[in-house]
């Protein structure tokens, strides 16, 4: 549980930096891309931990699924679909499918709580 909380704090810090990335004077494009990669990598790890310890229907799993899907979408846009070998994906198609699965999980869990 402590590891889950630490991962969430790290991801929140990445999100904060990504918000700053809109201002090139604060964060360079390369730094933003690296932070985005960290966001996705740690987000995937957080998602696995949450499913294992909180259960697949927990609201935090839905939020993490959404965050990972959005992060992958941003990476696909920034890298022009060239994710082969990066962030644990074999290719951009695999990354896109994973993002789609995460979006579906988010929607499924959202319906449970509406």
SULGISUL-V740288 format. One record per pair of residues at least 12 apart in sequence whose ideal C-beta (glycine too) atoms are under 10 Angstrom apart, sorted by sequence separation. I is the first residue (numbers start at 1). GAP is how many residues later the second one is. D is the distance in Angstrom with one decimal. If there is no record, write none. Layout:
i={I	I}
gap={GAP	GAP}
d={D	D}
This chain:
i={20	21	49	50	75	80	81	83	47	48	50	51	76	79	83	17	18	21	46	47	50	51	75	81	17	20	21	46	49	50	72	81	47	48	71	76	79	17	18	46	47	72	75	17	18	46	47	16	17	45	76	14	15	18	44	47	72	75	76	14	15	17	18	43	46	47	13	14	17	43	46	73	14	43	44	45	72	73	76	14	15	43	44	72	75	13	14	43	72	74	13	14	42	43	72	73	11	12	14	40	41	43	44	72	73	10	11	14	15	39	40	43	44	71	72	10	11	13	14	39	40	42	43	69	70	73	11	40	41	68	69	72	73	11	39	40	68	69	71	72	10	11	39	40	69	70	10	38	39	40	68	69	70	8	11	37	40	65	68	69	7	8	10	11	36	39	40	67	68	69	6	7	10	36	39	65	66	69	70	65	66	68	69	7	8	36	37	64	65	68	7	36	65	66	67	6	7	62	65	66	4	5	7	8	33	37	64	65	66	3	4	7	8	32	33	36	37	64	65	3	7	36	40	44	45	62	63	65	66	43	44	61	62	65	66	4	33	41	44	61	62	64	65	3	4	32	33	37	40	41	62	63	40	41	61	62	63	1	4	39	40	57	61	62	4	29	37	38	40	56	60	62	3	4	37	59	62	36	57	58	59	62	1	8	15	56	57	1	11	14	18	56	59	44	51	58	59	8	12	15	40	47	57	58	4	8	11	15	18	57	7	11	14	40	44	47	8	40	43	4	11}
gap={12	12	12	12	12	12	12	12	13	13	13	13	13	13	13	14	14	14	14	14	14	14	14	14	15	15	15	15	15	15	15	15	16	16	16	16	16	17	17	17	17	17	17	18	18	18	18	19	19	19	19	20	20	20	20	20	20	20	20	21	21	21	21	21	21	21	22	22	22	22	22	22	23	23	23	23	23	23	23	24	24	24	24	24	24	25	25	25	25	25	26	26	26	26	26	26	27	27	27	27	27	27	27	27	27	28	28	28	28	28	28	28	28	28	28	29	29	29	29	29	29	29	29	29	29	29	30	30	30	30	30	30	30	31	31	31	31	31	31	31	32	32	32	32	32	32	33	33	33	33	33	33	33	34	34	34	34	34	34	34	35	35	35	35	35	35	35	35	35	35	36	36	36	36	36	36	36	36	36	37	37	37	37	38	38	38	38	38	38	38	39	39	39	39	39	40	40	40	40	40	41	41	41	41	41	41	41	41	41	42	42	42	42	42	42	42	42	42	42	43	43	43	43	43	43	43	43	43	43	44	44	44	44	44	44	45	45	45	45	45	45	45	45	46	46	46	46	46	46	46	46	46	47	47	47	47	47	48	48	48	48	48	48	48	49	49	49	49	49	49	49	49	50	50	50	50	50	51	51	51	51	51	52	52	52	52	52	53	53	53	53	53	53	54	54	54	54	55	55	55	55	55	55	55	56	56	56	56	56	56	57	57	57	58	58	58	59	59	59	60	60}
d={8.5	8.9	9.8	9.5	6.9	8.8	8.7	4.7	9.3	10.0	9.1	8.9	9.8	7.7	8.7	7.9	6.5	7.3	8.8	6.8	5.7	9.4	9.1	8.6	7.5	9.3	8.2	9.5	9.1	9.1	8.1	8.2	9.7	9.4	9.1	6.1	9.3	9.6	5.9	9.9	4.5	8.2	9.1	4.8	6.3	5.4	6.3	9.5	9.2	9.8	6.3	9.8	9.0	9.9	8.8	8.5	9.6	7.2	6.4	5.2	10.0	9.1	6.8	6.2	8.5	5.8	8.9	7.6	8.7	9.0	8.3	9.2	9.4	9.8	10.0	9.8	5.3	8.4	7.6	5.6	6.8	5.3	5.8	7.4	9.1	9.3	4.0	4.3	9.8	9.9	9.3	9.1	9.6	9.3	6.5	5.8	8.6	9.8	9.7	8.9	9.6	9.2	8.9	3.9	9.8	7.8	6.1	7.2	9.8	7.6	6.4	5.8	8.9	8.4	9.3	8.8	9.6	9.9	8.4	8.6	9.7	9.6	8.9	8.2	8.2	9.8	10.0	9.3	9.1	7.9	4.5	7.5	9.0	5.6	9.2	4.2	7.3	7.6	9.3	9.7	5.5	5.7	4.9	5.8	8.3	8.8	9.5	9.5	9.8	9.9	9.6	3.9	8.8	9.3	9.6	8.6	8.4	9.6	4.9	4.6	5.7	9.7	9.7	6.3	6.2	8.6	6.0	8.5	9.3	9.0	9.6	8.2	8.5	9.5	8.9	8.3	7.1	8.6	9.6	4.2	7.3	9.4	6.7	6.3	6.5	5.8	6.8	8.4	7.3	9.1	4.1	5.8	8.4	8.6	9.0	9.4	9.3	9.6	4.3	4.2	9.8	9.8	9.9	9.8	9.3	9.6	9.2	4.4	9.0	9.0	6.6	6.7	9.1	9.5	7.9	6.9	9.4	8.8	9.0	8.8	8.8	9.5	9.5	7.8	9.5	6.8	7.7	9.0	9.1	9.9	6.7	7.2	5.0	7.2	8.6	5.1	5.8	9.3	9.7	8.8	8.4	10.0	9.7	6.2	6.1	8.2	7.7	9.6	9.2	5.5	7.9	8.5	5.3	7.0	10.0	3.3	9.5	9.0	9.5	9.8	8.7	9.8	6.2	5.8	6.5	8.4	7.0	9.3	9.2	8.0	9.3	9.6	8.9	7.7	5.7	6.6	8.2	9.4	8.4	7.6	8.7	7.7	6.5	8.2	7.9	9.2	6.2	8.9	8.2	9.7	8.8	8.2	8.3	8.2	9.3	9.6	5.8	9.5	10.0	10.0	8.8	7.6	5.9	9.9	8.1	8.4	6.9	9.2	8.2	9.1	9.0	9.5	8.7	9.8	9.0	8.8	10.0	9.4	9.1	9.5	9.1}
